[in-house]
Amino acid sequence: QVQLVETGGGLVQAGGSLRLSCVVSGIIFRLNTMGWYRQAPGKQRELVAAITSGSRTNYADSVKGRFTISRDNAKNTVYLQMNSLKPEDTAVYYCNAQLYDSYWGQGTQVTVSS
């Protein structure tokens, strides 16, 4: 059974920081491209950041320079460090694992107050 469990969301003031974690089980974590997506109310889910099995990263333009994705293959965990948060970063953040299939976590709410 594949499980992706996100933690670390919460309420933070604009300019603050949060660190999201996603612990993965049931797949060979190190082979998967891992991604963080977000979905704000009334909007489509969008890619925030991704990291390949070789640790190559890519970011949405809106978060470049503020967010950092990383992975720890020994812990089957992917992280999203979010700094200089803005109210427009408010969304449910989802962890995704992608190789031959795509798996999703349940999501964690991030709310940034102005």
Secondary structure, DSSP 4 states (H G I P E B T S, - for coil): --EEEEE--EEEETT--EEEEEEEESS-GGGSEEEEEEE-TTS--EEEEEE-TT--EEE-TTTTTTEEEEEETTTTEEEEEE-S--GGG-EEEEEEEESSSEEE---EEEEEE-
